[in-house]
Amino acid sequence: GLQFVPNLGQALSEARRVLRPGGVLAASVPAAAVKDDVWSLIDSVVDRWLPARPVVVDEGATRAAVRDGNLFAEAARGAGFGAARVESIDEVVVWQTAEQLVSTFMGWWDFAYRIEGLDASRRDAFEDEALDAVRASHPGAITTHGRTLVLVASK
């Protein structure tokens, strides 16, 4: 959840404070999205149906720091950790069907709270349109790519 904090340095300092001597903090955050064409299809449906995600005034600096391994490790050291490193982990996910992908997508934090704002019939229509868009270009299994950054910082 570090990508959501308004003050990354303060959050990391607090995490360091509550660690026992010699303790280690491990935190994973999603790196900048890899835009597979299937996500662009879903984004086009989202743009037509859902209100824009609200932008938190001070989220830009935190998001920029946690999406860059060097800045993320530097933020941890700046918060008092003696050592910090960040590993980048590439992920490949194979979705067996469009239904599996869209169903999972609808529960992700960035969209779930906006989808919940739709009445049931509009939510169903949104899901149907997303499914139709994905099925049209991806009739079988769908492979997507992601990247996670993992911070390991010791007190």
Residue frames as qw, qx, qy, qz and C-alpha x, y, z in Angstrom:
[[0.000, 0.879, 0.477, 0.000, 0.00, 0.00, 0.00],
 [0.427, -0.476, 0.035, 0.768, 2.99, 2.36, -0.01],
 [0.229, 0.263, 0.501, 0.792, 1.95, 3.68, -3.43],
 [0.198, -0.746, -0.546, -0.326, -1.06, 5.27, -1.71],
 [0.478, -0.612, -0.336, 0.533, 0.63, 7.16, 1.11],
 [0.194, 0.966, 0.129, 0.114, 0.71, 10.94, 0.85],
 [0.057, -0.875, 0.472, -0.095, 4.18, 11.17, 2.42],
 [0.906, 0.184, -0.374, 0.068, 6.44, 8.25, 1.53],
 [0.332, 0.460, -0.582, 0.583, 9.30, 9.37, 3.75],
 [0.457, -0.371, 0.414, -0.694, 7.04, 9.61, 6.78],
 [0.938, -0.043, -0.057, -0.338, 5.49, 6.19, 6.10],
 [0.796, 0.291, -0.462, 0.261, 8.90, 4.56, 5.72],
 [0.055, 0.483, -0.553, 0.677, 10.18, 6.31, 8.86],
 [0.691, -0.290, 0.280, -0.600, 7.22, 4.96, 10.81],
 [0.961, 0.107, -0.237, -0.096, 7.78, 1.46, 9.43],
 [0.541, 0.415, -0.552, 0.479, 11.43, 1.68, 10.50],
 [0.266, -0.493, 0.437, -0.703, 10.45, 2.96, 13.95],
 [0.826, -0.222, 0.206, -0.475, 8.25, -0.04, 14.73],
 [0.850, 0.272, -0.448, 0.061, 10.77, -2.64, 13.55],
 [0.785, -0.587, 0.108, 0.163, 12.81, -4.39, 16.21],
 [0.128, -0.781, 0.535, 0.296, 16.58, -3.87, 16.05],
 [0.226, -0.264, 0.871, 0.348, 17.96, -5.71, 13.03],
 [0.564, 0.470, 0.615, -0.288, 14.44, -5.98, 11.58],
 [0.180, -0.050, 0.647, 0.739, 13.76, -6.02, 7.85],
 [0.494, 0.520, 0.276, -0.640, 10.97, -4.35, 5.93],
 [0.234, 0.067, 0.803, 0.545, 9.81, -5.98, 2.71],
 [0.390, 0.590, 0.345, -0.617, 7.26, -4.13, 0.62],
 [0.362, 0.172, 0.715, 0.572, 6.04, -4.72, -2.90],
 [0.301, 0.637, 0.187, -0.684, 4.42, -2.16, -5.14],
 [0.708, 0.530, 0.434, 0.172, 3.26, -2.33, -8.74],
 [0.345, -0.293, 0.315, 0.834, 5.71, -0.71, -11.12],
 [0.362, 0.418, -0.187, -0.812, 4.56, 1.36, -14.08],
 [0.799, 0.267, 0.457, -0.287, 2.00, -0.65, -15.97],
 [0.204, -0.162, 0.784, 0.563, 2.98, -2.70, -18.98],
 [0.546, 0.393, 0.144, -0.726, 0.29, -1.86, -21.51],
 [0.279, 0.091, 0.912, 0.288, -0.70, -5.07, -23.24],
 [0.205, -0.149, -0.477, -0.842, -3.34, -4.49, -25.90],
 [0.379, -0.491, -0.779, -0.086, -6.01, -6.21, -23.80],
 [0.274, -0.524, -0.446, 0.671, -5.65, -3.53, -21.10],
 [0.023, 0.139, -0.237, -0.961, -6.05, -0.83, -23.75],
 [0.310, -0.342, -0.732, -0.501, -9.32, -2.48, -24.81],
 [0.402, -0.583, -0.662, 0.243, -10.58, -2.50, -21.23],
 [0.223, -0.346, -0.152, 0.899, -9.38, 1.09, -20.70],
 [0.126, -0.129, -0.451, -0.874, -11.52, 2.19, -23.65],
 [0.433, -0.525, -0.694, -0.234, -14.59, 0.66, -21.98],
 [0.433, -0.490, -0.465, 0.597, -13.65, 2.18, -18.62],
 [0.139, -0.117, 0.082, 0.980, -13.31, 5.62, -20.21],
 [0.286, -0.309, -0.537, -0.732, -16.87, 5.39, -21.59],
 [0.587, -0.492, -0.614, -0.191, -18.52, 4.06, -18.42],
 [0.635, -0.518, -0.413, 0.397, -16.71, 5.10, -15.29],
 [0.083, -0.994, 0.041, -0.053, -15.92, 8.43, -13.69],
 [0.500, 0.614, -0.470, 0.390, -12.26, 9.36, -13.67],
 [0.730, -0.322, -0.450, 0.401, -10.20, 8.15, -10.74],
 [0.202, -0.977, -0.014, -0.067, -9.79, 11.02, -8.30],
 [0.640, 0.411, -0.335, 0.557, -6.25, 12.31, -8.11],
 [0.594, -0.707, -0.231, 0.305, -4.90, 12.85, -4.61],
 [0.113, 0.986, -0.122, 0.010, -3.08, 16.17, -4.48],
 [0.178, -0.779, 0.601, 0.023, 0.21, 14.80, -3.22],
 [0.927, -0.011, 0.374, -0.023, 0.18, 11.32, -4.75],
 [0.660, 0.727, -0.183, 0.035, 2.44, 12.23, -7.68],
 [0.031, 0.745, -0.635, 0.201, 5.69, 12.31, -5.73],
 [0.649, -0.269, 0.674, -0.229, 4.98, 9.04, -3.93],
 [0.882, 0.374, 0.264, -0.112, 3.92, 7.23, -7.11],
 [0.509, 0.781, -0.353, 0.075, 7.00, 8.48, -8.96],
 [0.185, -0.651, 0.702, -0.223, 9.31, 7.31, -6.16],
 [0.700, -0.138, 0.669, -0.208, 7.84, 3.83, -5.74],
 [0.842, 0.503, 0.167, -0.097, 7.85, 3.18, -9.49],
 [0.481, 0.736, -0.430, 0.206, 11.59, 3.85, -9.79],
 [0.892, -0.221, -0.329, 0.219, 13.79, 1.32, -8.01],
 [0.502, 0.213, -0.285, 0.788, 16.60, 3.78, -7.32],
 [0.222, -0.485, 0.064, -0.843, 14.26, 6.45, -5.94],
 [0.806, -0.432, -0.276, -0.298, 12.41, 3.86, -3.86],
 [0.814, -0.133, -0.346, 0.446, 15.64, 2.59, -2.24],
 [0.268, 0.333, -0.188, 0.884, 16.84, 6.17, -1.75],
 [0.476, -0.559, -0.104, -0.671, 13.58, 7.04, 0.03],
 [0.873, -0.384, -0.301, 0.022, 14.11, 4.10, 2.41],
 [0.656, 0.031, -0.279, 0.701, 17.67, 5.16, 3.17],
 [0.007, -0.460, 0.028, -0.888, 16.43, 8.73, 3.65],
 [0.671, -0.544, -0.177, -0.471, 13.94, 7.40, 6.21],
 [0.406, -0.675, 0.545, -0.286, 16.81, 5.98, 8.26],
 [0.993, 0.015, 0.114, -0.013, 17.16, 2.42, 6.99],
 [0.448, -0.642, 0.515, 0.350, 20.79, 1.35, 7.03],
 [0.155, -0.177, 0.813, 0.533, 20.56, -0.64, 3.84],
 [0.616, 0.481, 0.379, -0.495, 17.93, -0.78, 1.13],
 [0.089, -0.190, 0.771, 0.601, 17.66, -2.48, -2.22],
 [0.660, 0.373, 0.213, -0.617, 14.87, -2.89, -4.73],
 [0.315, -0.042, 0.885, 0.341, 14.31, -5.90, -6.95],
 [0.533, 0.303, -0.189, -0.767, 12.22, -5.76, -10.11],
 [0.410, 0.056, 0.910, -0.032, 10.08, -8.83, -10.71],
 [0.400, 0.175, -0.468, -0.769, 8.51, -9.34, -14.12],
 [0.504, 0.136, 0.767, -0.374, 5.29, -11.31, -14.15],
 [0.316, 0.050, -0.683, -0.657, 3.47, -13.19, -16.87],
 [0.479, 0.148, 0.667, -0.552, -0.15, -14.09, -16.23],
 [0.172, -0.062, -0.811, -0.555, -2.16, -16.39, -18.46],
 [0.523, 0.146, 0.382, -0.748, -5.90, -15.86, -18.21],
 [0.338, 0.122, 0.918, 0.165, -7.79, -18.90, -19.49],
 [0.165, 0.657, 0.678, 0.286, -10.81, -16.87, -20.63],
 [0.027, 0.487, 0.087, 0.869, -11.99, -13.31, -21.11],
 [0.602, -0.655, -0.318, -0.328, -14.47, -13.93, -18.29],
 [0.774, -0.370, -0.265, 0.441, -11.66, -14.76, -15.86],
 [0.423, 0.148, -0.025, 0.894, -9.73, -11.62, -16.80],
 [0.186, -0.536, -0.210, -0.796, -12.70, -9.23, -16.68],
 [0.691, -0.604, -0.377, -0.122, -14.09, -10.71, -13.46],
 [0.701, -0.286, -0.226, 0.613, -10.74, -10.27, -11.74],
 [0.253, 0.309, 0.100, 0.911, -10.30, -6.78, -13.18],
 [0.345, -0.661, -0.335, -0.577, -13.65, -5.68, -11.77],
 [0.721, -0.626, -0.275, 0.111, -12.41, -6.42, -8.24],
 [0.612, 0.121, -0.158, 0.766, -9.14, -4.46, -8.50],
 [0.253, -0.595, -0.390, 0.656, -8.98, -1.46, -6.19],
 [0.096, -0.240, 0.232, 0.938, -8.55, 1.14, -8.94],
 [0.297, -0.139, -0.596, -0.733, -11.82, 0.13, -10.58],
 [0.282, -0.373, -0.878, 0.106, -13.91, -1.69, -7.98],
 [0.060, -0.498, -0.485, 0.716, -14.94, 1.41, -6.05],
 [0.224, 0.287, -0.259, -0.895, -15.91, 3.19, -9.27],
 [0.330, -0.120, -0.837, -0.420, -17.82, 0.17, -10.59],
 [0.179, -0.398, -0.816, 0.379, -19.68, -0.09, -7.28],
 [0.112, 0.367, 0.175, -0.907, -21.01, 3.41, -7.94],
 [0.352, 0.031, -0.596, -0.721, -23.00, 2.09, -10.91],
 [0.751, -0.052, 0.326, -0.572, -26.46, 0.64, -10.38],
 [0.672, -0.111, 0.732, 0.032, -26.73, -3.12, -10.96],
 [0.726, 0.589, 0.354, 0.002, -28.00, -2.89, -14.55],
 [0.306, 0.911, -0.276, 0.000, -25.26, -0.43, -15.58],
 [0.402, -0.591, 0.699, 0.026, -22.63, -2.56, -13.82],
 [0.757, 0.152, 0.634, 0.042, -23.83, -5.61, -15.78],
 [0.597, 0.792, 0.129, 0.009, -23.83, -3.62, -19.03],
 [0.021, -0.870, 0.491, 0.048, -20.29, -2.39, -18.30],
 [0.563, -0.339, 0.752, 0.054, -19.10, -5.95, -17.68],
 [0.756, 0.438, 0.486, 0.009, -20.84, -7.21, -20.85],
 [0.433, 0.894, -0.110, -0.016, -19.20, -4.50, -22.97],
 [0.211, -0.735, 0.643, 0.043, -15.77, -5.24, -21.46],
 [0.695, -0.059, 0.716, 0.028, -16.24, -8.96, -22.12],
 [0.698, 0.653, 0.292, -0.011, -17.35, -8.35, -25.72],
 [0.215, 0.919, -0.328, -0.048, -14.34, -6.10, -26.35],
 [0.358, -0.563, 0.744, 0.038, -11.88, -8.63, -24.96],
 [0.745, 0.152, 0.649, -0.027, -13.49, -11.66, -26.64],
 [0.613, 0.775, 0.068, -0.136, -13.46, -9.94, -30.04],
 [0.306, 0.810, -0.497, 0.053, -9.66, -9.66, -30.01],
 [0.021, -0.420, 0.872, -0.249, -8.77, -12.53, -27.68],
 [0.795, -0.109, -0.302, -0.514, -11.04, -15.53, -28.26],
 [0.852, -0.088, -0.492, 0.157, -8.83, -17.93, -26.27],
 [0.675, -0.514, -0.227, 0.478, -6.29, -17.67, -23.51],
 [0.155, 0.937, -0.022, 0.312, -4.85, -14.21, -22.85],
 [0.743, -0.155, -0.236, 0.606, -1.30, -13.49, -21.72],
 [0.047, -0.964, -0.026, -0.262, -0.55, -10.26, -19.85],
 [0.659, 0.179, -0.354, 0.639, 2.65, -8.85, -18.41],
 [0.369, -0.907, -0.098, -0.179, 3.30, -6.94, -15.22],
 [0.531, 0.356, -0.457, 0.619, 6.15, -5.72, -13.10],
 [0.597, -0.774, -0.204, -0.056, 6.44, -5.42, -9.33],
 [0.298, 0.615, -0.488, 0.543, 9.16, -3.64, -7.38],
 [0.793, -0.496, -0.347, 0.072, 10.12, -5.21, -4.06],
 [0.009, 0.784, -0.392, 0.482, 11.87, -3.07, -1.45],
 [0.840, -0.313, -0.369, 0.246, 14.01, -4.87, 1.14],
 [0.075, 0.751, -0.275, 0.596, 15.28, -2.46, 3.80],
 [0.718, -0.281, -0.548, 0.325, 17.03, -3.27, 7.04],
 [0.357, -0.921, -0.096, -0.122, 17.07, -1.24, 10.23]]
